[in-house]
Amino acid sequence: MSGFAAIGECMIELSGASGDQWRMGFAGDTLNTTWYVRALADPNFAVDYVTAFGDDPFSIKQRAFLRDHGINTAHSPIIVGARPGLYAITLTGSERSFTYWRNDSAARHLADDPDALARSLEGRRIIYFSGITMGILSPKSRQNVLNAVSNARRQGSLIVFDANYRPRLWENAETAKQVLSNAFHVTDIALPTFPDENALFGDTTPTDTAHRLSSYGVKEIVVKDGTDPALVIADGVTTQVPAARAEAVDTTGAGDSFNGGYIAARLANLDPVTAAARAHKVAARVVEFHGALAPMDEARKAFAG
């Protein structure tokens, strides 16, 4: 098994507003994680982003952007007449809020062809997806994703999942609970964020979250909790890993970059506690930049430091 693949949505990101002037980039939760895996993994290690693209000029720019940064797109389909989703970041201090335009996003069709999806995931050492990946899809496509990752897992891939609960993406909370629980049941490494789990499942502490995920059969769990310590459970041992200090200017992508740092560290065969410490360092550096994607070389410095 070799290579990494993430499944999700690449969006147009508008950030860094100055009056009516905005900076345009590309981002999205699983894409952000992929960016940091690409930055931190061996340059010869294959990294793919599995999604669906439109055929408009912005979609062409998306594909070029990924290619130019060493991220392949496997068998991701091109949907005639579709276009990317878009979001804008509004900041209050360093805390962010988002406005989305994504109803016509091409990525909603990323799992319409289950055979193409299976080919994109074939032979991967690690496959990553999230609750946002599942939330944007139709019920049939959600099942296609679960089938694909389950089959890949049976063939030897490690499955990594972050529920990343966003209420607006879901028909209702009960549907979200069922779909996300099903995803955790096929997960080897869980990277949830405590406030999300609290909001959907009512967990009162990170330990509650970890115990619930353990009951699903997840063996390696890292519960993120902002600037509070991450709770790591692996090999039957529970460890609190403190966050790194940062001068935050924009917290967009903090959890996603943590996930990327953690996955890259595990790919390098670092133990889970060390991986979480490295991931905290990456996230702390990322929030010192505007937008979700900090420069790759800055992520590398933080990871190694």
Secondary structure, DSSP 8 states (H G I E B T S, - for coil): ---EEEES--EEEEEEEETTEEEEEEE-HHHHHHHHHHHHS-TTS-EEEE--B-SSHHHHHHHHHHHHTT-B-TT--B-TT-B--EEEEEEETTEEEEEEE-TTBGGGGTTSSHHHHHHHHTT-SEEEEEHHHHHTS-HHHHHHHHHHHHHHHHTT-EEEEE----GGGSS-HHHHHHHHHHHHHT-SEE--BHHHHHHHH--SSHHHHHHHHHHTT--EEEEEETTEEEEEEETTEEEEE-------S--TTHHHHHHHHHHHHHHTT--HHHHHHHHHHHHHHHTTSSSS---HHHHHHHHH-
